Amino acid sequence: MDETMNETARTPPFAPFEWLLSGRYLRARRKEGFISVIAGFSFLGIMLGVATLIIVMAVMNGFRKELLDKILGLNGHLLVQPLESPLTDWKDVAERISQVDGIRLAAPVVDGQALASSAFNAAGVLVRGMRSADLNNLTSIAKNIKQGTMEGFDEGQGVIIGRRLADQLSLHAGDTITLVAPKGAVTPMGTTPRIKPYKVAAVFEIGMSEYDASFVFMPLPESQAYFNRKDDVTAIEIFTSNPDRIDAFRKSVTEAAGRPVFLVDWRQRNSTFFNALQVERNVMFLILTMIVLVAALNIVSGLIMLVKDKGQDIAILRTMGASQGSIMRIFLITGAAIGVVGTLTGFFVGMLICLNIESIRQFLSWMTNTELFSPELYFLSRLPAEIDFGETTAVVIMALTLSFLATLYPSWRAARLDPVDALRYE
């Protein structure tokens, strides 16, 4: 009969009195102020760690996406270069490749380096000769014309330049830019540089400073004459419907070319750059995880001190019939509450900053009167943030797991406390 009464009287796990005691231990009284300070720092540490992780990962993802969009918006996903003989049959090759399923554009190009100058300044540039129809299909250029127009591009001798180059040379649409190529006409005295003025037909701005400061687009026939290419082109830039499936297009493009060609995809052309970004992202994740780990260790130290301070309370509860499991759960709830609230607060703070990161950057730049995000250094003219919800979920789960694990040892110690010893030494 007594055993049956004991079974009935036994409280279920996470009973209301366990939550009540956990809440009281979280609210500091005067003599327990130091323990409360440690709990507060633990909360701040987890909050800042989670928020920083979410923000940094979002910015790194934003960097990669923006750079990928900018790079692949201007350069082809697959570059077809000639083997054995020049690409004098570029019209037929480009036409055959453009018929392949999944190929959006096959654009013949003539690339060459030149010196661009005006009455005010000079700069080295990459001149790219393209047909007007192909250039109109490059939305990164066609939809970002800031001055002038692309109409009649093939018929005239005008060029299209980037916004930062225009600013550097103090030029506007309608002005004249002089291009100097190292290889020009061949004379008895040797090869002389080719110097020719061109009208600035339009000015574009795609938002990637390296391209805005160095690219000059020229009509394809004019670029062939300017760089002594006669009837051939440098390469054919191919734009696909899905750059991540570039390997699937290699075989079909090679077959469609119908001549010996050498293929280079966007991953090979930018492998060092994107590999460096990935390594930096992984290292930043590991370093910032340490912040959350340190905050979790603060929970451990705070709970151990709380258990030591509440030794008499624990002994009284045990003599009143509280089980070891109840004592353990009380301190588990106390420590986990710090971790859960800190993680959720950090999550909301991180998301809020990510969604308004460019406005925050502009405000801080205005406050400090400094350039916090130099386009020349970071290639982009704005600070990007791309939230990956899978990654963000992983950060939240990691922080909650570390917070929970941090409470196990102090809670176990509290449960193992001998009531007789605790009361004897009080």
C-alpha positions as CSV (number, residue, x, y, z in Angstrom):
1,M,0.0,0.0,0.0
2,D,2.8,2.4,0.9
3,E,4.7,1.6,-2.3
4,T,1.5,2.4,-4.3
5,M,1.1,5.8,-2.5
6,N,4.8,6.6,-3.2
7,E,4.4,5.8,-6.9
8,T,1.3,8.0,-7.0
9,A,2.9,10.9,-5.1
10,R,6.0,10.9,-7.3
11,T,6.1,14.0,-9.4
12,P,6.4,13.7,-13.2
13,P,9.5,15.0,-15.0
14,F,9.6,18.8,-15.5
15,A,6.9,19.4,-13.0
16,P,5.7,23.0,-12.3
17,F,7.8,23.2,-9.0
18,E,11.0,22.4,-11.0
19,W,10.2,25.3,-13.4
20,L,9.4,27.6,-10.5
21,L,12.7,26.9,-8.7
22,S,14.6,27.3,-12.0
23,G,13.0,30.7,-12.5
24,R,13.9,31.8,-8.9
25,Y,17.5,30.8,-9.4
26,L,17.7,32.9,-12.6
27,R,16.4,36.0,-10.7
28,A,19.3,37.3,-8.7
29,R,19.0,38.5,-5.1
30,R,21.6,40.9,-3.6
31,K,23.9,38.2,-2.2
32,E,23.8,36.2,-5.4
33,G,24.6,39.2,-7.7
34,F,27.9,37.8,-8.9
35,I,26.3,34.5,-10.1
36,S,23.7,36.6,-12.0
37,V,26.5,38.7,-13.6
38,I,28.1,35.4,-14.9
39,A,24.7,34.3,-16.2
40,G,24.3,37.7,-17.9
41,F,27.7,37.4,-19.6
42,S,26.9,33.9,-20.7
43,F,23.7,35.1,-22.3
44,L,25.5,38.0,-24.0
45,G,28.3,35.7,-25.2
46,I,25.8,33.2,-26.8
47,M,23.7,36.0,-28.3
48,L,26.7,37.8,-29.9
49,G,28.2,34.5,-31.0
50,V,25.1,33.3,-32.8
51,A,24.4,36.8,-34.3
52,T,28.0,37.2,-35.5
53,L,28.0,33.7,-37.0
54,I,24.7,34.4,-38.9
55,I,25.9,37.8,-40.1
56,V,29.4,36.6,-41.2
57,M,28.0,33.5,-43.0
58,A,25.3,35.6,-44.8
59,V,27.9,38.2,-45.9
60,M,30.3,35.5,-47.2
61,N,27.4,33.9,-49.1
62,G,26.4,37.3,-50.4
63,F,30.0,37.9,-51.6
64,R,30.1,34.6,-53.4
65,K,26.6,35.0,-55.0
66,E,27.2,38.7,-56.1
67,L,30.7,38.0,-57.5
68,L,29.4,34.9,-59.3
69,D,26.5,36.8,-60.8
70,K,28.8,39.7,-61.8
71,I,31.6,37.4,-63.2
72,L,29.2,35.1,-65.1
73,G,27.1,38.0,-66.2
74,L,30.0,39.4,-68.2
75,N,32.2,36.4,-69.0
76,G,31.0,33.2,-70.6
77,H,30.4,30.0,-68.6
78,L,32.4,28.1,-71.2
79,L,35.2,29.6,-73.4
80,V,35.8,28.0,-76.8
81,Q,39.4,28.7,-78.0
82,P,40.8,27.5,-81.4
83,L,43.3,24.7,-81.8
84,E,45.6,24.1,-84.9
85,S,44.1,26.9,-86.9
86,P,42.6,30.4,-86.2
87,L,38.8,30.8,-85.8
88,T,38.2,32.1,-89.3
89,D,35.0,30.0,-89.4
90,W,33.7,31.6,-86.2
91,K,30.3,32.4,-87.7
92,D,29.5,28.8,-88.5
93,V,30.9,27.5,-85.3
94,A,28.9,30.0,-83.2
95,E,25.8,29.2,-85.1
96,R,26.1,25.4,-84.6
97,I,26.9,25.8,-80.9
98,S,23.9,28.1,-80.3
99,Q,21.7,25.3,-81.6
100,V,22.7,23.0,-78.6
101,D,20.0,22.6,-76.0
102,G,20.7,24.7,-72.9
103,I,23.0,27.2,-74.7
104,R,21.6,30.7,-74.2
105,L,24.2,32.6,-76.2
106,A,27.4,31.8,-78.3
107,A,29.1,35.2,-78.7
108,P,32.3,35.5,-80.8
109,V,34.7,38.0,-79.1
110,V,38.0,39.7,-79.9
111,D,40.0,40.5,-76.7
112,G,43.0,42.8,-76.5
113,Q,44.7,45.1,-74.1
114,A,45.1,48.8,-74.7
115,L,45.8,52.1,-73.0
116,A,42.8,54.4,-72.8
117,S,43.5,58.1,-72.4
118,S,41.7,61.4,-72.3
119,A,42.9,65.0,-71.9
120,F,42.8,64.4,-68.1
121,N,44.1,60.9,-67.4
122,A,45.1,57.5,-68.7
123,A,44.4,53.9,-67.7
124,G,45.1,50.3,-68.9
125,V,41.9,48.6,-70.2
126,L,40.7,45.3,-71.7
127,V,39.0,46.0,-75.1
128,R,36.4,43.4,-76.0
129,G,34.9,43.3,-79.5
130,M,31.3,42.0,-79.7
131,R,28.4,42.1,-82.0
132,S,25.5,44.4,-81.0
133,A,23.0,41.5,-80.9
134,D,25.3,39.6,-78.5
135,L,25.9,42.6,-76.3
136,N,22.1,43.2,-76.1
137,N,21.7,39.7,-74.8
138,L,24.2,40.4,-72.0
139,T,21.7,41.8,-69.4
140,S,24.5,42.8,-67.0
141,I,25.5,45.4,-69.7
142,A,22.3,46.1,-71.6
143,K,20.2,46.7,-68.5
144,N,22.8,48.8,-66.8
145,I,23.5,51.6,-69.3
146,K,23.8,54.8,-67.3
147,Q,24.6,57.3,-70.1
148,G,24.1,57.2,-73.9
149,T,22.6,54.4,-75.9
150,M,23.6,51.1,-77.6
151,E,21.5,51.8,-80.7
152,G,23.5,51.6,-83.9
153,F,26.5,50.1,-82.1
154,D,27.5,47.8,-85.0
155,E,27.2,50.6,-87.6
156,G,29.3,53.3,-85.8
157,Q,32.8,53.5,-84.4
158,G,31.7,54.2,-80.9
159,V,32.7,52.3,-77.8
160,I,31.0,51.5,-74.5
161,I,33.0,52.0,-71.3
162,G,32.5,51.4,-67.6
163,R,31.4,54.0,-65.1
164,R,34.5,54.0,-63.0
165,L,36.7,54.3,-66.1
166,A,34.6,57.2,-67.3
167,D,35.0,58.9,-63.9
168,Q,38.8,58.2,-63.9
169,L,39.2,59.7,-67.4
170,S,36.6,62.5,-66.7
171,L,34.5,61.4,-69.7
172,H,30.8,61.3,-70.5
173,A,28.7,59.8,-73.3
174,G,29.5,61.7,-76.5
175,D,33.1,62.5,-75.5
176,T,36.1,61.1,-77.2
177,I,38.4,58.5,-75.8
178,T,41.8,57.6,-77.3
179,L,42.9,53.9,-77.4
180,V,46.5,53.0,-77.9
181,A,47.3,49.3,-78.8
182,P,51.0,48.1,-78.7
183,K,50.7,46.3,-82.0
184,G,49.6,48.4,-84.9
185,A,50.8,48.9,-88.5
186,V,53.9,47.1,-89.6
187,T,56.4,49.5,-91.2
188,P,60.0,49.1,-92.4
189,M,61.0,50.6,-89.0
190,G,59.1,47.8,-87.2
191,T,55.6,47.6,-85.6
192,T,54.2,50.9,-84.5
193,P,51.5,51.4,-81.8
194,R,48.0,52.0,-83.1
195,I,46.5,55.2,-81.8
196,K,42.9,55.9,-82.6
197,P,40.2,58.1,-81.1
198,Y,36.6,56.7,-80.5
199,K,33.4,58.3,-79.5
200,V,32.0,57.2,-76.1
201,A,28.6,55.8,-77.2
202,A,27.4,54.7,-73.8
203,V,28.5,54.2,-70.1
204,F,27.6,51.1,-68.2
205,E,27.8,50.3,-64.4
206,I,27.4,46.6,-63.4
207,G,28.5,47.2,-59.7
208,M,31.8,45.3,-59.8
209,S,34.5,47.9,-59.7
210,E,37.1,45.8,-61.5
211,Y,34.9,45.5,-64.5
212,D,33.5,49.0,-64.4
213,A,37.1,50.4,-64.3
214,S,38.7,48.2,-67.0
215,F,36.3,47.1,-69.7
216,V,35.8,48.8,-73.1
217,F,33.3,47.2,-75.6
218,M,33.9,47.8,-79.3
219,P,32.0,46.7,-82.4
220,L,33.3,43.3,-83.5
221,P,34.4,44.4,-87.1
222,E,36.1,47.4,-85.7
223,S,38.0,45.4,-83.1
224,Q,39.1,42.9,-85.7
225,A,40.6,45.8,-87.7
226,Y,42.1,47.5,-84.6
227,F,43.9,44.3,-83.4
228,N,44.9,43.1,-86.8
229,R,42.7,40.0,-86.5
230,K,41.6,40.0,-90.2
231,D,38.7,37.5,-90.4
232,D,39.2,35.6,-87.1
233,V,38.2,36.1,-83.5
234,T,40.0,35.4,-80.2
235,A,37.4,33.0,-78.8
236,I,33.7,32.2,-78.5
237,E,32.1,33.0,-75.1
238,I,29.2,30.5,-74.3
239,F,26.5,31.3,-71.8
240,T,24.4,28.3,-70.6
241,S,21.1,28.0,-68.8
242,N,22.7,26.5,-65.8
243,P,26.4,27.2,-65.0
244,D,26.5,24.6,-62.2
245,R,25.9,21.9,-64.9
246,I,28.7,23.0,-67.1
247,D,30.2,19.5,-67.4
248,A,27.1,18.3,-69.1
249,F,27.6,20.8,-71.9
250,R,31.3,20.1,-72.7
251,K,30.7,17.0,-74.9
252,S,27.8,18.5,-76.9
253,V,29.6,21.8,-77.4
254,T,32.8,20.0,-78.6
255,E,30.7,18.0,-81.1
256,A,28.8,21.0,-82.3
257,A,32.0,23.0,-82.9
258,G,32.9,20.6,-85.7
259,R,36.6,21.5,-85.5
260,P,39.5,21.2,-83.0
261,V,38.8,23.5,-80.0
262,F,40.0,23.9,-76.4
263,L,37.3,24.4,-73.7
264,V,37.8,26.3,-70.5
265,D,34.9,26.6,-68.1
266,W,34.2,29.3,-65.5
267,R,35.4,27.2,-62.6
268,Q,38.8,26.8,-64.1
269,R,39.1,30.5,-65.0
270,N,38.2,31.5,-61.4
271,S,39.2,28.5,-59.4
272,T,41.8,30.2,-57.2
273,F,39.4,33.1,-56.4
274,F,36.4,30.9,-55.4
275,N,38.5,28.3,-53.6
276,A,40.0,31.2,-51.5
277,L,36.5,32.4,-50.7
278,Q,35.4,28.9,-49.6
279,V,38.5,28.4,-47.3
280,E,38.0,31.9,-45.8
281,R,34.3,31.1,-45.1
282,N,35.2,27.8,-43.4
283,V,37.9,29.3,-41.2
284,M,35.6,32.2,-40.2
285,F,32.9,29.6,-39.2
286,L,35.4,27.7,-37.0
287,I,36.8,30.9,-35.4
288,L,33.4,32.3,-34.6
289,T,32.1,29.0,-33.2
290,M,34.7,29.5,-30.5
291,I,32.7,32.5,-29.3
292,V,29.7,30.3,-28.7
293,L,31.9,27.7,-27.0
294,V,33.4,30.2,-24.6
295,A,29.9,31.4,-23.7
296,A,28.8,27.8,-23.1
297,L,31.8,27.4,-20.8
298,N,30.6,30.5,-18.9
299,I,27.3,28.7,-18.4
300,V,29.3,25.8,-16.8
301,S,31.1,28.0,-14.4
302,G,28.0,30.0,-13.5
303,L,26.0,26.8,-12.8
304,I,28.8,25.3,-10.7
305,M,28.9,28.4,-8.6
306,L,25.1,28.3,-8.3
307,V,25.1,24.7,-7.2
308,K,27.8,25.5,-4.5
309,D,25.7,28.5,-3.3
310,K,22.5,26.5,-3.3
311,G,23.9,23.5,-1.5
312,Q,21.6,24.0,1.6
313,D,18.5,24.4,-0.7
314,I,19.4,21.2,-2.5
315,A,19.8,19.3,0.8
316,I,16.4,20.6,2.1
317,L,14.7,19.6,-1.2
318,R,16.2,16.2,-1.0
319,T,15.1,15.6,2.6
320,M,11.6,16.8,1.6
321,G,11.4,14.0,-1.0
322,A,12.8,15.6,-4.2
323,S,14.5,13.0,-6.3
324,Q,18.0,13.3,-7.8
325,G,16.3,13.5,-11.2
326,S,14.2,16.5,-10.1
327,I,17.3,18.3,-8.7
328,M,19.2,17.6,-12.0
329,R,16.3,18.9,-14.1
330,I,16.0,22.1,-12.1
331,F,19.6,23.1,-12.9
332,L,19.3,21.8,-16.5
333,I,16.3,24.2,-17.0
334,T,18.3,27.0,-15.4
335,G,21.3,26.6,-17.7
336,A,19.3,25.7,-20.8
337,A,17.2,28.8,-20.4
338,I,20.3,31.0,-20.7
339,G,21.3,29.2,-23.8
340,V,17.9,29.1,-25.5
341,V,17.1,32.7,-24.8
342,G,20.6,33.8,-25.8
343,T,20.4,31.7,-29.1
344,L,17.0,33.0,-30.1
345,T,17.9,36.6,-29.3
346,G,21.1,36.2,-31.3
347,F,19.1,34.7,-34.2
348,F,16.7,37.6,-34.3
349,V,19.5,40.2,-34.0
350,G,21.5,38.5,-36.7
351,M,18.6,38.3,-39.1
352,L,17.7,42.0,-38.4
353,I,21.2,43.1,-39.2
354,C,21.5,40.9,-42.3
355,L,18.2,42.4,-43.7
356,N,19.5,46.0,-43.2
357,I,23.2,45.5,-43.5
358,E,23.7,48.0,-46.4
359,S,21.8,50.7,-44.5
360,I,23.9,50.1,-41.4
361,R,27.1,50.3,-43.4
362,Q,26.0,53.6,-44.9
363,F,25.1,55.0,-41.5
364,L,28.4,53.9,-39.9
365,S,30.3,55.4,-42.9
366,W,28.4,58.6,-42.4
367,M,29.0,58.6,-38.6
368,T,32.8,57.9,-38.9
369,N,33.3,59.8,-42.1
370,T,35.3,56.9,-43.6
371,E,34.8,54.4,-46.4
372,L,34.0,51.1,-44.6
373,F,33.6,49.1,-47.7
374,S,36.0,50.3,-50.5
375,P,34.8,49.1,-54.0
376,E,38.4,49.1,-55.2
377,L,39.3,46.6,-52.5
378,Y,36.2,44.4,-52.4
379,F,35.2,44.5,-56.1
380,L,31.6,45.3,-55.2
381,S,30.0,48.7,-54.8
382,R,27.6,47.5,-52.0
383,L,27.8,45.2,-49.0
384,P,25.8,42.0,-49.9
385,A,24.2,39.5,-47.5
386,E,22.5,36.3,-48.6
387,I,20.8,34.3,-45.8
388,D,21.1,30.6,-46.3
389,F,18.3,29.1,-44.1
390,G,20.0,25.7,-43.9
391,E,23.2,27.2,-42.7
392,T,21.4,29.5,-40.2
393,T,19.4,26.5,-38.8
394,A,22.7,24.6,-38.4
395,V,24.1,27.6,-36.4
396,V,21.1,27.7,-34.1
397,I,21.1,23.9,-33.5
398,M,24.8,24.0,-32.8
399,A,24.4,26.8,-30.2
400,L,21.4,25.1,-28.5
401,T,23.4,21.8,-28.4
402,L,26.5,23.4,-26.9
403,S,24.2,25.2,-24.3
404,F,22.5,22.0,-23.4
405,L,25.8,20.0,-23.1
406,A,27.2,22.8,-20.9
407,T,24.5,22.2,-18.3
408,L,25.0,18.4,-17.9
409,Y,28.0,18.3,-15.6
410,P,26.8,21.0,-13.1
411,S,23.3,19.5,-13.0
412,W,24.8,16.0,-12.4
413,R,26.9,17.5,-9.6
414,A,23.8,19.0,-8.0
415,A,22.0,15.7,-8.2
416,R,24.8,13.9,-6.6
417,L,25.1,16.2,-3.7
418,D,24.8,14.4,-0.3
419,P,22.1,16.2,1.8
420,V,23.8,15.2,5.1
421,D,27.2,16.7,4.1
422,A,25.5,19.8,2.7
423,L,23.6,20.5,5.9
424,R,26.5,19.6,8.2
425,Y,28.9,22.2,6.7
426,E,26.3,25.0,6.4
